[in-house]
Amino acid sequence: MRLIGSPDPGNPTSATQSELRGWSAERIVELPGYCTDIAAQYSAANIVCLPSYYGEGLPKTLVEAAACGRAVVTTNHPGCRDAIDSDVTGILIPVKNSVALADAL
């Protein structure tokens, strides 16, 4: 699994740099960090996941992933659920439900 991007130190719910280093050391995730080659990242992915639980608006990430033909796993939350056609272009999971997230992935 790849986790693209970097922590947001101004957001108290963001993963910390220390947590990311731990996950990387345990080989839970690959951490390429901030990337500008997003088309290549989508091309290399089978599934794009955005388990959001706050007001996203319409996440560009999910629209781009669906446009690239990638399966999407996201939350049944305003904005996120509007970006995909449930059970066609992606799977909607309940907000803050890690078991449903794991099952969907």
N, C-alpha and C positions, 0 to 999 in steps of 0.2 A: 504494500500500500504506500502511496506517495501522499504526503501532506505538503501542498504547495502554498507558499506565502510565508509570512513572518509574524511573530507575536505582536500584539498591540498592547504595549505596556500601560496605556491609558484606559484600557478596558479591564475591569476587575474579573471578568469571566473568561478572558483570554488565557490560553495555555501559556505558561511561563517558559522562558528559555531553558531553565533547569529541567522542567518536565519534558520538553522536546529532546534535550540531550539524553535523558533517561530512556525515553521511548526509542531513540535512535540506537543507543547502546544495547538495548534489549532486542534490537532488530524487529520492533513492532512496526515501524514506519521508516520510509526513506524521506529525508528532508532536503529537497533541492533548494528550499528557501524561495525568495522572490524570483519569479520567472517572467520574462518578456515574450517567450516563445510559446504562447498559450495554444496556438493551433497544433503545435507538435506535442504538447502535453495531452490535449484531447485525443490526438491520433494514437498516442501510446496507451491510452486508458481503455478499459472495458466498461467501467462504471464510474460515474461522477456522483459524488455524494455531498449534499449540503444539509446537515441535520440542524437547521436553524430553529430558534424558538423566539426570536424577537422580530420586530417589524422590518422586513427586508425591502419592502416595496416589491418590485418585480426583479428578482435576481438575474442579472445579465449572464452570470455563470451557468445557470440552468438552461436558459434559452440557447446559449452557445453550444452547450453539451448536446442538447436535443437536436440542434441544427447539424451537428457533426455525427448524428446517428448513434450517440452513446446512450446507454441505459442510465437513467437517473434515479437516485434514491434521495428523497427529500421529505420534509415534514408536511403534514396536512395543516398548513398554516397560511394565512393570507399572503399572497405574493408568491410563495413557493409553490403552492398548489395550483396557482394560475399559470405557471410556466410549463406544466406538463399535462398530458392527457393520461389520467390515472389508468394504470395497468396496460397502457399502450406504449407510451414513451418513457414511462417511469413508474416507480412505486412510491406511494405516499405512506408515511408512517406517523403514528401519534407523536406529538411533541414530547420531548424529554423521556422517550421510551427506548432505553439502550437495548433491551431484549428484541424489540421489534426492529430496531436498526440492524443489529447483528443478523437476525433472521433474513431481513431483506437483502443484505449484502451477500 
